[in-house]
Amino acid sequence: MLGTLYVVMSSEKDEDYQMLKEKLLKINPRFSISPYKESNVTKNASEFFVTFQIEKENVQSLLDQLNNDWDGEYDDCYAYGFNTKMFDPLVYHLSFTLYD
């Protein structure tokens, strides 16, 4: 199955993007991570996308590594860093979608 992750980070710095990219690749070295760009979600923020292949039985484990409290169904969910614990404090928002 194809999975996508939309990431908004509370920074516009390249070194912060590189650090988050490294952390994500430690979680799954097969992640394909887009370049980052300025985000309109919040001030001084950037956004990028992650795409990957994943088996349905591995989705919950991945979600647990990324955040401790998702809203929505396991195949279409989101989380905000101001009220949950993200895999890194710079992450402001995550959205996860699973496609058949």
Chimera marker file (.cmm) of the C-alpha trace (Angstrom):
<marker_set name="trace">
<marker id="1" x="0.000" y="0.000" z="0.000" r="1" g="1" b="0" radius="0.5"/>
<marker id="2" x="1.097" y="3.568" z="-0.606" r="1" g="1" b="0" radius="0.5"/>
<marker id="3" x="1.397" y="5.843" z="2.412" r="1" g="1" b="0" radius="0.5"/>
<marker id="4" x="1.886" y="9.592" z="2.486" r="1" g="1" b="0" radius="0.5"/>
<marker id="5" x="2.878" y="11.812" z="5.346" r="1" g="1" b="0" radius="0.5"/>
<marker id="6" x="2.485" y="15.585" z="5.250" r="1" g="1" b="0" radius="0.5"/>
<marker id="7" x="4.849" y="17.286" z="7.702" r="1" g="1" b="0" radius="0.5"/>
<marker id="8" x="4.787" y="20.889" z="8.892" r="1" g="1" b="0" radius="0.5"/>
<marker id="9" x="7.802" y="21.973" z="10.923" r="1" g="1" b="0" radius="0.5"/>
<marker id="10" x="8.062" y="25.099" z="13.051" r="1" g="1" b="0" radius="0.5"/>
<marker id="11" x="11.175" y="26.316" z="11.263" r="1" g="1" b="0" radius="0.5"/>
<marker id="12" x="12.331" y="27.621" z="7.907" r="1" g="1" b="0" radius="0.5"/>
<marker id="13" x="15.956" y="26.545" z="8.425" r="1" g="1" b="0" radius="0.5"/>
<marker id="14" x="17.598" y="24.021" z="6.130" r="1" g="1" b="0" radius="0.5"/>
<marker id="15" x="19.521" y="22.439" z="9.007" r="1" g="1" b="0" radius="0.5"/>
<marker id="16" x="16.248" y="21.730" z="10.832" r="1" g="1" b="0" radius="0.5"/>
<marker id="17" x="14.794" y="20.124" z="7.713" r="1" g="1" b="0" radius="0.5"/>
<marker id="18" x="17.938" y="18.008" z="7.299" r="1" g="1" b="0" radius="0.5"/>
<marker id="19" x="17.744" y="16.895" z="10.948" r="1" g="1" b="0" radius="0.5"/>
<marker id="20" x="14.066" y="15.887" z="10.610" r="1" g="1" b="0" radius="0.5"/>
<marker id="21" x="14.840" y="14.120" z="7.346" r="1" g="1" b="0" radius="0.5"/>
<marker id="22" x="17.580" y="12.110" z="9.075" r="1" g="1" b="0" radius="0.5"/>
<marker id="23" x="15.232" y="11.171" z="11.930" r="1" g="1" b="0" radius="0.5"/>
<marker id="24" x="12.563" y="10.051" z="9.483" r="1" g="1" b="0" radius="0.5"/>
<marker id="25" x="15.059" y="7.968" z="7.512" r="1" g="1" b="0" radius="0.5"/>
<marker id="26" x="16.093" y="6.244" z="10.753" r="1" g="1" b="0" radius="0.5"/>
<marker id="27" x="12.440" y="5.311" z="11.268" r="1" g="1" b="0" radius="0.5"/>
<marker id="28" x="12.233" y="3.996" z="7.692" r="1" g="1" b="0" radius="0.5"/>
<marker id="29" x="15.214" y="4.222" z="5.312" r="1" g="1" b="0" radius="0.5"/>
<marker id="30" x="12.873" y="3.654" z="2.360" r="1" g="1" b="0" radius="0.5"/>
<marker id="31" x="10.981" y="6.920" z="2.889" r="1" g="1" b="0" radius="0.5"/>
<marker id="32" x="11.023" y="9.207" z="-0.140" r="1" g="1" b="0" radius="0.5"/>
<marker id="33" x="11.162" y="12.753" z="1.260" r="1" g="1" b="0" radius="0.5"/>
<marker id="34" x="10.397" y="15.823" z="-0.836" r="1" g="1" b="0" radius="0.5"/>
<marker id="35" x="12.283" y="19.097" z="-0.573" r="1" g="1" b="0" radius="0.5"/>
<marker id="36" x="10.753" y="21.524" z="1.896" r="1" g="1" b="0" radius="0.5"/>
<marker id="37" x="9.019" y="24.802" z="1.114" r="1" g="1" b="0" radius="0.5"/>
<marker id="38" x="7.491" y="27.668" z="3.047" r="1" g="1" b="0" radius="0.5"/>
<marker id="39" x="4.186" y="26.797" z="4.712" r="1" g="1" b="0" radius="0.5"/>
<marker id="40" x="1.113" y="28.955" z="5.258" r="1" g="1" b="0" radius="0.5"/>
<marker id="41" x="-0.153" y="26.727" z="8.084" r="1" g="1" b="0" radius="0.5"/>
<marker id="42" x="1.586" y="28.830" z="10.741" r="1" g="1" b="0" radius="0.5"/>
<marker id="43" x="4.210" y="31.593" z="10.916" r="1" g="1" b="0" radius="0.5"/>
<marker id="44" x="7.863" y="30.740" z="10.272" r="1" g="1" b="0" radius="0.5"/>
<marker id="45" x="7.028" y="27.212" z="9.156" r="1" g="1" b="0" radius="0.5"/>
<marker id="46" x="7.996" y="24.860" z="6.348" r="1" g="1" b="0" radius="0.5"/>
<marker id="47" x="6.330" y="21.794" z="4.929" r="1" g="1" b="0" radius="0.5"/>
<marker id="48" x="7.292" y="18.661" z="3.051" r="1" g="1" b="0" radius="0.5"/>
<marker id="49" x="5.879" y="15.298" z="2.036" r="1" g="1" b="0" radius="0.5"/>
<marker id="50" x="7.007" y="11.742" z="2.647" r="1" g="1" b="0" radius="0.5"/>
<marker id="51" x="5.854" y="8.839" z="0.474" r="1" g="1" b="0" radius="0.5"/>
<marker id="52" x="6.466" y="5.147" z="1.046" r="1" g="1" b="0" radius="0.5"/>
<marker id="53" x="5.217" y="1.618" z="0.568" r="1" g="1" b="0" radius="0.5"/>
<marker id="54" x="3.864" y="-0.056" z="3.713" r="1" g="1" b="0" radius="0.5"/>
<marker id="55" x="1.992" y="-3.203" z="4.629" r="1" g="1" b="0" radius="0.5"/>
<marker id="56" x="-1.323" y="-2.654" z="6.386" r="1" g="1" b="0" radius="0.5"/>
<marker id="57" x="-0.146" y="-4.579" z="9.473" r="1" g="1" b="0" radius="0.5"/>
<marker id="58" x="2.807" y="-2.163" z="9.902" r="1" g="1" b="0" radius="0.5"/>
<marker id="59" x="0.791" y="1.064" z="9.845" r="1" g="1" b="0" radius="0.5"/>
<marker id="60" x="-0.003" y="1.259" z="13.569" r="1" g="1" b="0" radius="0.5"/>
<marker id="61" x="3.628" y="0.691" z="14.516" r="1" g="1" b="0" radius="0.5"/>
<marker id="62" x="4.708" y="3.541" z="12.233" r="1" g="1" b="0" radius="0.5"/>
<marker id="63" x="2.026" y="5.864" z="13.583" r="1" g="1" b="0" radius="0.5"/>
<marker id="64" x="3.134" y="5.090" z="17.146" r="1" g="1" b="0" radius="0.5"/>
<marker id="65" x="6.717" y="6.060" z="16.282" r="1" g="1" b="0" radius="0.5"/>
<marker id="66" x="5.648" y="9.389" z="14.800" r="1" g="1" b="0" radius="0.5"/>
<marker id="67" x="3.102" y="10.628" z="17.366" r="1" g="1" b="0" radius="0.5"/>
<marker id="68" x="1.364" y="9.472" z="20.533" r="1" g="1" b="0" radius="0.5"/>
<marker id="69" x="-2.193" y="10.678" z="19.829" r="1" g="1" b="0" radius="0.5"/>
<marker id="70" x="-3.638" y="10.729" z="16.309" r="1" g="1" b="0" radius="0.5"/>
<marker id="71" x="-7.115" y="11.985" z="15.383" r="1" g="1" b="0" radius="0.5"/>
<marker id="72" x="-9.076" y="10.070" z="12.772" r="1" g="1" b="0" radius="0.5"/>
<marker id="73" x="-8.923" y="6.539" z="11.420" r="1" g="1" b="0" radius="0.5"/>
<marker id="74" x="-5.568" y="4.753" z="11.094" r="1" g="1" b="0" radius="0.5"/>
<marker id="75" x="-5.640" y="5.171" z="7.285" r="1" g="1" b="0" radius="0.5"/>
<marker id="76" x="-6.478" y="8.903" z="7.292" r="1" g="1" b="0" radius="0.5"/>
<marker id="77" x="-5.386" y="10.736" z="10.418" r="1" g="1" b="0" radius="0.5"/>
<marker id="78" x="-3.632" y="13.847" z="11.692" r="1" g="1" b="0" radius="0.5"/>
<marker id="79" x="-1.935" y="15.242" z="14.782" r="1" g="1" b="0" radius="0.5"/>
<marker id="80" x="-0.774" y="18.619" z="16.083" r="1" g="1" b="0" radius="0.5"/>
<marker id="81" x="2.365" y="19.047" z="18.171" r="1" g="1" b="0" radius="0.5"/>
<marker id="82" x="0.905" y="21.582" z="20.576" r="1" g="1" b="0" radius="0.5"/>
<marker id="83" x="-1.197" y="18.916" z="22.286" r="1" g="1" b="0" radius="0.5"/>
<marker id="84" x="0.604" y="15.639" z="21.452" r="1" g="1" b="0" radius="0.5"/>
<marker id="85" x="4.109" y="14.206" z="21.528" r="1" g="1" b="0" radius="0.5"/>
<marker id="86" x="5.716" y="14.205" z="18.074" r="1" g="1" b="0" radius="0.5"/>
<marker id="87" x="8.854" y="12.298" z="17.073" r="1" g="1" b="0" radius="0.5"/>
<marker id="88" x="10.587" y="15.707" z="17.268" r="1" g="1" b="0" radius="0.5"/>
<marker id="89" x="9.550" y="18.950" z="19.009" r="1" g="1" b="0" radius="0.5"/>
<marker id="90" x="9.975" y="20.947" z="15.763" r="1" g="1" b="0" radius="0.5"/>
<marker id="91" x="7.087" y="19.060" z="14.157" r="1" g="1" b="0" radius="0.5"/>
<marker id="92" x="3.975" y="21.216" z="14.312" r="1" g="1" b="0" radius="0.5"/>
<marker id="93" x="1.592" y="19.045" z="12.276" r="1" g="1" b="0" radius="0.5"/>
<marker id="94" x="1.429" y="15.577" z="10.707" r="1" g="1" b="0" radius="0.5"/>
<marker id="95" x="-1.179" y="14.154" z="8.332" r="1" g="1" b="0" radius="0.5"/>
<marker id="96" x="-1.074" y="10.495" z="7.331" r="1" g="1" b="0" radius="0.5"/>
<marker id="97" x="-2.998" y="8.911" z="4.468" r="1" g="1" b="0" radius="0.5"/>
<marker id="98" x="-2.946" y="5.296" z="3.315" r="1" g="1" b="0" radius="0.5"/>
<marker id="99" x="-3.978" y="4.411" z="-0.259" r="1" g="1" b="0" radius="0.5"/>
<marker id="100" x="-5.016" y="0.976" z="-1.587" r="1" g="1" b="0" radius="0.5"/>
<link id1="1" id2="2" r="1" g="1" b="0" radius="0.2"/>
<link id1="2" id2="3" r="1" g="1" b="0" radius="0.2"/>
<link id1="3" id2="4" r="1" g="1" b="0" radius="0.2"/>
<link id1="4" id2="5" r="1" g="1" b="0" radius="0.2"/>
<link id1="5" id2="6" r="1" g="1" b="0" radius="0.2"/>
<link id1="6" id2="7" r="1" g="1" b="0" radius="0.2"/>
<link id1="7" id2="8" r="1" g="1" b="0" radius="0.2"/>
<link id1="8" id2="9" r="1" g="1" b="0" radius="0.2"/>
<link id1="9" id2="10" r="1" g="1" b="0" radius="0.2"/>
<link id1="10" id2="11" r="1" g="1" b="0" radius="0.2"/>
<link id1="11" id2="12" r="1" g="1" b="0" radius="0.2"/>
<link id1="12" id2="13" r="1" g="1" b="0" radius="0.2"/>
<link id1="13" id2="14" r="1" g="1" b="0" radius="0.2"/>
<link id1="14" id2="15" r="1" g="1" b="0" radius="0.2"/>
<link id1="15" id2="16" r="1" g="1" b="0" radius="0.2"/>
<link id1="16" id2="17" r="1" g="1" b="0" radius="0.2"/>
<link id1="17" id2="18" r="1" g="1" b="0" radius="0.2"/>
<link id1="18" id2="19" r="1" g="1" b="0" radius="0.2"/>
<link id1="19" id2="20" r="1" g="1" b="0" radius="0.2"/>
<link id1="20" id2="21" r="1" g="1" b="0" radius="0.2"/>
<link id1="21" id2="22" r="1" g="1" b="0" radius="0.2"/>
<link id1="22" id2="23" r="1" g="1" b="0" radius="0.2"/>
<link id1="23" id2="24" r="1" g="1" b="0" radius="0.2"/>
<link id1="24" id2="25" r="1" g="1" b="0" radius="0.2"/>
<link id1="25" id2="26" r="1" g="1" b="0" radius="0.2"/>
<link id1="26" id2="27" r="1" g="1" b="0" radius="0.2"/>
<link id1="27" id2="28" r="1" g="1" b="0" radius="0.2"/>
<link id1="28" id2="29" r="1" g="1" b="0" radius="0.2"/>
<link id1="29" id2="30" r="1" g="1" b="0" radius="0.2"/>
<link id1="30" id2="31" r="1" g="1" b="0" radius="0.2"/>
<link id1="31" id2="32" r="1" g="1" b="0" radius="0.2"/>
<link id1="32" id2="33" r="1" g="1" b="0" radius="0.2"/>
<link id1="33" id2="34" r="1" g="1" b="0" radius="0.2"/>
<link id1="34" id2="35" r="1" g="1" b="0" radius="0.2"/>
<link id1="35" id2="36" r="1" g="1" b="0" radius="0.2"/>
<link id1="36" id2="37" r="1" g="1" b="0" radius="0.2"/>
<link id1="37" id2="38" r="1" g="1" b="0" radius="0.2"/>
<link id1="38" id2="39" r="1" g="1" b="0" radius="0.2"/>
<link id1="39" id2="40" r="1" g="1" b="0" radius="0.2"/>
<link id1="40" id2="41" r="1" g="1" b="0" radius="0.2"/>
<link id1="41" id2="42" r="1" g="1" b="0" radius="0.2"/>
<link id1="42" id2="43" r="1" g="1" b="0" radius="0.2"/>
<link id1="43" id2="44" r="1" g="1" b="0" radius="0.2"/>
<link id1="44" id2="45" r="1" g="1" b="0" radius="0.2"/>
<link id1="45" id2="46" r="1" g="1" b="0" radius="0.2"/>
<link id1="46" id2="47" r="1" g="1" b="0" radius="0.2"/>
<link id1="47" id2="48" r="1" g="1" b="0" radius="0.2"/>
<link id1="48" id2="49" r="1" g="1" b="0" radius="0.2"/>
<link id1="49" id2="50" r="1" g="1" b="0" radius="0.2"/>
<link id1="50" id2="51" r="1" g="1" b="0" radius="0.2"/>
<link id1="51" id2="52" r="1" g="1" b="0" radius="0.2"/>
<link id1="52" id2="53" r="1" g="1" b="0" radius="0.2"/>
<link id1="53" id2="54" r="1" g="1" b="0" radius="0.2"/>
<link id1="54" id2="55" r="1" g="1" b="0" radius="0.2"/>
<link id1="55" id2="56" r="1" g="1" b="0" radius="0.2"/>
<link id1="56" id2="57" r="1" g="1" b="0" radius="0.2"/>
<link id1="57" id2="58" r="1" g="1" b="0" radius="0.2"/>
<link id1="58" id2="59" r="1" g="1" b="0" radius="0.2"/>
<link id1="59" id2="60" r="1" g="1" b="0" radius="0.2"/>
<link id1="60" id2="61" r="1" g="1" b="0" radius="0.2"/>
<link id1="61" id2="62" r="1" g="1" b="0" radius="0.2"/>
<link id1="62" id2="63" r="1" g="1" b="0" radius="0.2"/>
<link id1="63" id2="64" r="1" g="1" b="0" radius="0.2"/>
<link id1="64" id2="65" r="1" g="1" b="0" radius="0.2"/>
<link id1="65" id2="66" r="1" g="1" b="0" radius="0.2"/>
<link id1="66" id2="67" r="1" g="1" b="0" radius="0.2"/>
<link id1="67" id2="68" r="1" g="1" b="0" radius="0.2"/>
<link id1="68" id2="69" r="1" g="1" b="0" radius="0.2"/>
<link id1="69" id2="70" r="1" g="1" b="0" radius="0.2"/>
<link id1="70" id2="71" r="1" g="1" b="0" radius="0.2"/>
<link id1="71" id2="72" r="1" g="1" b="0" radius="0.2"/>
<link id1="72" id2="73" r="1" g="1" b="0" radius="0.2"/>
<link id1="73" id2="74" r="1" g="1" b="0" radius="0.2"/>
<link id1="74" id2="75" r="1" g="1" b="0" radius="0.2"/>
<link id1="75" id2="76" r="1" g="1" b="0" radius="0.2"/>
<link id1="76" id2="77" r="1" g="1" b="0" radius="0.2"/>
<link id1="77" id2="78" r="1" g="1" b="0" radius="0.2"/>
<link id1="78" id2="79" r="1" g="1" b="0" radius="0.2"/>
<link id1="79" id2="80" r="1" g="1" b="0" radius="0.2"/>
<link id1="80" id2="81" r="1" g="1" b="0" radius="0.2"/>
<link id1="81" id2="82" r="1" g="1" b="0" radius="0.2"/>
<link id1="82" id2="83" r="1" g="1" b="0" radius="0.2"/>
<link id1="83" id2="84" r="1" g="1" b="0" radius="0.2"/>
<link id1="84" id2="85" r="1" g="1" b="0" radius="0.2"/>
<link id1="85" id2="86" r="1" g="1" b="0" radius="0.2"/>
<link id1="86" id2="87" r="1" g="1" b="0" radius="0.2"/>
<link id1="87" id2="88" r="1" g="1" b="0" radius="0.2"/>
<link id1="88" id2="89" r="1" g="1" b="0" radius="0.2"/>
<link id1="89" id2="90" r="1" g="1" b="0" radius="0.2"/>
<link id1="90" id2="91" r="1" g="1" b="0" radius="0.2"/>
<link id1="91" id2="92" r="1" g="1" b="0" radius="0.2"/>
<link id1="92" id2="93" r="1" g="1" b="0" radius="0.2"/>
<link id1="93" id2="94" r="1" g="1" b="0" radius="0.2"/>
<link id1="94" id2="95" r="1" g="1" b="0" radius="0.2"/>
<link id1="95" id2="96" r="1" g="1" b="0" radius="0.2"/>
<link id1="96" id2="97" r="1" g="1" b="0" radius="0.2"/>
<link id1="97" id2="98" r="1" g="1" b="0" radius="0.2"/>
<link id1="98" id2="99" r="1" g="1" b="0" radius="0.2"/>
<link id1="99" id2="100" r="1" g="1" b="0" radius="0.2"/>
</marker_set>
